[in-house]
Amino acid sequence: MTMDWYPIPEEAANHDMPAGITHVIATRYKPGGEVAYVLLAIEANPPGFYLDENVVERAEDGSWMPSSSVGGGFTGRPLADLRADPPPQGLYDSFDGTPWMSPPNSL
């Protein structure tokens, strides 16, 4: 089995999602920057989005690889609203009490 590694966390999270209909909503990092949380919104019918929470991990060479994901349910909120006020993080949220940080250039 080969492991897919990617240059940025968002690409690792998006590795098996349909590219034309998948949108990055938020990216957050654990302190130290070795683990990232990426929230994706996948266009769905009826109009709306299916939310997909992903955790990705940094490889030894600095690239990123998928780790785990869980569905976050459906929403009718528009992309701009989701990006301005993302839903609460569920996957690995504060499991050790340490907050996840948004990158300086977050969406």
C-alpha positions as CSV (number, residue, x, y, z in Angstrom):
1,M,0.0,0.0,0.0
2,T,1.4,3.4,-0.9
3,M,0.8,6.5,1.2
4,D,-0.3,9.7,-0.5
5,W,1.6,12.7,0.8
6,Y,0.7,16.3,-0.1
7,P,2.4,19.7,0.2
8,I,-0.3,21.4,2.3
9,P,-2.9,20.2,4.8
10,E,-5.8,21.2,2.7
11,E,-4.7,18.9,-0.2
12,A,-4.2,16.0,2.2
13,A,-7.7,16.5,3.5
14,N,-9.1,16.8,0.0
15,H,-7.2,13.7,-1.3
16,D,-10.2,11.6,-2.2
17,M,-12.9,14.2,-2.5
18,P,-14.3,15.4,-5.9
19,A,-12.2,18.5,-6.6
20,G,-14.8,20.5,-8.5
21,I,-17.3,20.5,-5.7
22,T,-15.2,20.5,-2.6
23,H,-14.4,23.7,-0.7
24,V,-12.0,24.4,2.2
25,I,-13.9,26.1,5.0
26,A,-11.3,26.2,7.9
27,T,-7.9,25.0,8.7
28,R,-6.5,24.8,12.3
29,Y,-3.3,23.5,13.7
30,K,-2.4,21.9,17.0
31,P,0.5,23.7,18.8
32,G,3.7,22.5,17.2
33,G,2.1,22.4,13.7
34,E,2.4,18.6,13.3
35,V,-1.3,18.0,13.1
36,A,-4.0,20.0,11.3
37,Y,-7.8,20.0,11.3
38,V,-9.4,20.8,7.9
39,L,-13.1,21.4,7.5
40,L,-14.4,20.7,4.0
41,A,-17.8,21.5,2.4
42,I,-18.9,19.3,-0.4
43,E,-21.7,20.6,-2.7
44,A,-24.9,18.5,-2.3
45,N,-28.4,18.2,-3.7
46,P,-30.8,19.7,-2.7
47,P,-28.7,22.9,-2.7
48,G,-26.4,22.9,0.3
49,F,-23.2,21.3,1.6
50,Y,-22.1,18.1,3.3
51,L,-19.5,19.0,5.9
52,D,-16.4,16.7,6.3
53,E,-14.0,17.1,9.2
54,N,-10.5,15.9,8.6
55,V,-7.3,15.5,10.7
56,V,-4.1,15.3,8.7
57,E,-0.5,14.7,10.0
58,R,2.9,16.1,8.9
59,A,5.3,13.4,7.6
60,E,9.0,13.4,8.4
61,D,9.8,15.1,5.1
62,G,7.4,18.0,5.9
63,S,4.6,16.9,3.6
64,W,1.1,16.1,4.9
65,M,-0.8,12.9,4.9
66,P,-4.5,12.0,5.6
67,S,-5.1,10.6,9.1
68,S,-8.8,10.5,9.9
69,S,-12.1,12.0,9.0
70,V,-15.7,12.1,10.0
71,G,-18.9,13.5,8.4
72,G,-20.3,16.6,10.0
73,G,-23.7,16.5,8.5
74,F,-25.6,18.6,5.9
75,T,-26.1,22.4,6.0
76,G,-27.9,24.9,3.8
77,R,-25.6,27.8,4.8
78,P,-23.7,29.5,2.0
79,L,-19.9,29.2,1.7
80,A,-19.2,32.8,2.7
81,D,-21.2,32.3,5.9
82,L,-19.5,28.9,6.7
83,R,-16.1,30.5,6.2
84,A,-16.9,33.6,8.3
85,D,-18.4,31.5,11.1
86,P,-17.4,27.8,10.8
87,P,-19.4,25.2,12.8
88,P,-17.8,24.0,16.0
89,Q,-15.0,21.5,15.5
90,G,-16.0,18.0,16.6
91,L,-13.2,15.7,15.4
92,Y,-10.5,15.7,18.1
93,D,-11.8,19.0,19.5
94,S,-9.8,19.7,22.7
95,F,-9.3,16.0,23.4
96,D,-6.3,17.1,25.5
97,G,-7.5,20.6,26.4
98,T,-5.2,22.4,24.0
99,P,-6.9,24.7,21.5
100,W,-6.3,24.4,17.8
101,M,-4.9,27.6,16.1
102,S,-6.0,29.1,12.8
103,P,-3.1,29.9,10.4
104,P,-2.3,33.6,9.9
105,N,-3.7,33.4,6.3
106,S,-6.8,31.5,7.1
107,L,-9.8,31.7,4.8
